[in-house]
Amino acid sequence: MEESVTRVFGKADHCEAFSARASVVAVVRAVRRWAPVLALLSVSSSFAFCQSVLNFGFETGSASPWQILSGSNATVVKSPVHSGSYALSMSGAANTYVVQTVYGLTAGQQYLVSAWVDVASSNTAVLDVDDSVSSSTAQQASQGQTNGWEFISVPFTADSSNAMNVHLCSAATGAIYWDDVSVVPLLATGNYGFETGSVSPWQISSGSNAAVVKSTVHSGSYALSMSSPANSGVIQTVSGLTAGQQYVVSAWVDLSPGNTALLIVDDSASSSTAQTVSQGQTSGWQLISVPFTADSTGAMNVHLWSSGTGAIYWDDVSVAIELVFASTTFSANNFRLSQGESVYLGSLTLVMQADGNLVVDRGSTALWSTGTGGQNCGTNECFAVFQGDGNFVVYNGTTALWASGTSGNSGAELVLSATSPYIDIVNTGEAILWSSSGPPLSPSNPSREFIYFNGQLIAVENHP
């Protein structure tokens, strides 16, 4: 089931009408599968379910369902990429963009919209978000030239429209590459806005003069102030994390000259896991964010740090799950994974190995596979393909090694998910035709073997 929605932009430079087709089955599956994960967080939240940016990493090999502004030469490329096999490229035309509407937001809930971007020296990337009705709601984050991939983000509070437009914009003509776009609800840490009027449960480092103040606040009545001495700050441990899951830690900061704010996150056991983002002098409040992947400690230390002696103010610290990776959907004849290529699903990877085995793994742990390893792929090339007939098949050249056995379903969809059962094939009525939670049909289940030639089923061999 799909829904077609027409929206009209309120911005002067976003004035076209467009149709957005949202895959309902992908969103429903993402909601159902992430519910237990959300319950693990030791933080409070008011949202009911997650939102999914469709084709967030452009792994379908096309821009759709992102809508391309007339005149833009936005296209999907294989290099450079932040993750997976594809990214979105823009160049040659200034003030152009692609856009996607994300539905199902909760009014009043704050979300963090983020993306990874690689920008040439002669351009500026702009991540722009509005409520799909009025330009007055727009929030923007811009990024000039980068040395490789850079993480950018912008907060957005949903209103009664329960939707947002996410624009990936190019301000000039130099090359810009976009990848891994996400929308996540923000979850507060303990005393995240310092509204108790005290620093606790944040721990103050020795010598720091960190204190809660009533002036210079981002929201509410209080914020955290710190100045001299240098290299001091506060810390809080957030527990109940899921190993392998990626999170985004964010904070609002206001800095005077002579200092640099550091948002540092580590695993509470080793400084070698630290991820850091720094912010120099600001003109008012600035949001900074850093991604962090939880490990076996199931916890993270969040440091709000001062490297100099000028005044710094912190407020509204949050931790968000990268829910965007919950699931993504491919239509029949629109997914192919060649040997050595991967699709990233949050902490998981679906990889077509060079030995002919299609594997879902988390780090070095295989969670599911087709059991087709040990192949001499050579020049024939081993690959997995979701065929036009709805059958998901692993080939070595023209020889089929494994199949889902779902041919005859041209309207089927392949659903890849970050949680078990990882891979589903559903029909147009959303009924599950095949799932990786069951045993592979061939060759791991020796009682039944499907034999294909050039993608066509020619025999079914039953073994004793």
Steps between C-alpha positions, in 0.01 A plus 500: 500500500635844411368848546545792262507846655533839334650792692579856392810671636461838667857610426571734211772268373298186580183582306433183301231248581622142529370151565662292771444124505564349842543129557259431782615144557858617568386752759266253670777243527744757633254603771425147610861388514641799683243510781695269734827684429348832607399348832865428581599865528528640851352831384146632468323571172154585373512372143308192395700371203791569271513671164688368197662695219441287191809414294701681769835377366401494130567125497226438245739648242257782421388823668130400531298570713706816548351766270755684284453873437465589132842608372696298753737234373482299821585138434597185690866398472720214621789722608561663740267343757477527878360148540350234278537514122336830402474869590326806351708737287420866421700748290478751216186688609470740793201523735367155418386218724328165546218459751308230683201533733514295821158424650372369832671751728365579848399863549723669759771230480850622411687305232856507377542495122852406396704405194857428399640737238820540296537851354742645241674832567270705277168402656292495818264218595177602674282257697160673513189377686150648512153377595381442139251789531682823591854629440481680835569167671826443313817396683836483319854375545772585247839344433782645291795311356583175678801272500301184445164417657355729768195445725249788507168524680211734573227477768134529407190504721196345332177700488139409419586411140673186641742509208828656392670572169868406499696693234855417393613824337794622292574873532755523217639293212778293657457129571302388806439141608225401747448167679329333798224752572314440827210630708502403868295612802718659766510329839601701805784406733457538877450871585570565132396866518625561857141588597545357850705812573806289586771316307422149638506225370774652283837450671729806517868443422756603759568873491210585269278794592201357308172629642135534404389855407174673414636731232610397147269200465398316186164386636330484838637694797854361546820413315849382597778760516873431504815706452850472648689281558575353159458130428216441743129430488220264599419139419198266511479128428201385292432126542265243350641534147490222241840372388559571133222761482591846374390805699522875448597718799409870469521815708437873462796724575570876519867610511686822556838573332802326647354154545401182317218269608558126468217244496680172570342153513677177599394153614564558876786248490760620249595843367592333169129483415456878533315698236538878518348807338634850573339842471674838506344840568130524413258783437233367731399138546637228269404130481792256488469123454724196492417140397600212729466122467440320828720202584476212749513737800144607417580851620648830393660792680382839376755776573420872474850643494679836490845524340563866585401763756224700328136453598305200362130429551348152440133402481258232374734200474346196327568146382316359198486156340585490128155355422522582131677173440205296628393386154518580134299355212583405140251417226545196274778536243649793696763338723830339408800443725824399328780315678682731739207745523304571819181662624528659846207459738605694808731267693438220250638435154354295214805400297546292186829329583760416238459130587134502388337521842235767566531593868331726754761579764565725796873563513664159478184309603288346223129520587363336184633374170398310190764236577647528152865570589799318354431605141766576243327810372789613281405694188145361508417728796282393788206727568158522668206639307133566576358401162205648317298186576535559875761231557812584705789297358875461561695417183850394405501621142190336349480227765248557778639407840201592716152647458211623713254303286266799456480523119167596345467812716602790277352754743697367797732712715827412670509645854840529668493567873748569778324251729400137466386354265723744298359407157134460396331470165141628504230504234277790396262419785793522749485128575842346567596262218840412643706601803860441602367389841415168334753250363652578159336286234822403330762376550491521882175302505615183320152353463409743222716657230389761247684487167512813282645592162523866393261593777233246405395215730547182298478228768432429865700208631390325820765319700441222752 
